[in-house]
């Protein structure tokens, strides 16, 4: 009986040890499986992060190229605007010179016309004096002839003066219109530059927002 009990105890102990060994092996295998799964997940996550990093590097390079191009465009536009400002300034100076020249010509013409009118007045006075000393029978005839001649001269001078004034007035109006056009072109260049700059800034903001999202 003692031997039988000993055998039973030995068998029971052996079964327990076997069960513990199997349980230990099962735990080790389960742990290894979990470690392998975690390692695979980590490797996949690292690979995904590397891919995202490469994509972000490419995107960053693309953005750098885009920013460089936009800066180049802005630089070119700034240079073009500066040249246009210089051209407008030159046109403004040239227009002012033309206006001054037109005024000087108008004043010179007015002075010549005044001298001519003064000589005409002297001629009238001379004719009047001459009529007073001539015979009575020639008085009316000479007076009429002198009057007609003086009137013709006055009419001619008046016509010449009015034509010259009209020409100078037309030149002045054209100059004013040219100045207004140059101011309008300058304002349009300013608006174009501002819009181009704003479009560039808005585009950069949208791209940056897309990257952040």
Buried (B, 14 or more C-beta within 10 A) or exposed (E): EEEEEEEEEEEEEEEEEEEEEEEEEEEEEEEEEEEEEEEEEEEEEEEEEEEEEEEEEEEEEEBEEBEEEBEEEBEEBEEEBEEBEEEBEEBBEEBEEBBEEBEEBBEEBEEBBEEBBEEBEEBBEEBEEEBEEEEEEEEEEBBEEBEEBBEEBBEEBEEBBEEBBEBBEEBBEEBEEBBEEBEEBBEEBEEEBEEBBEEBEEEBEEBEEEEEE
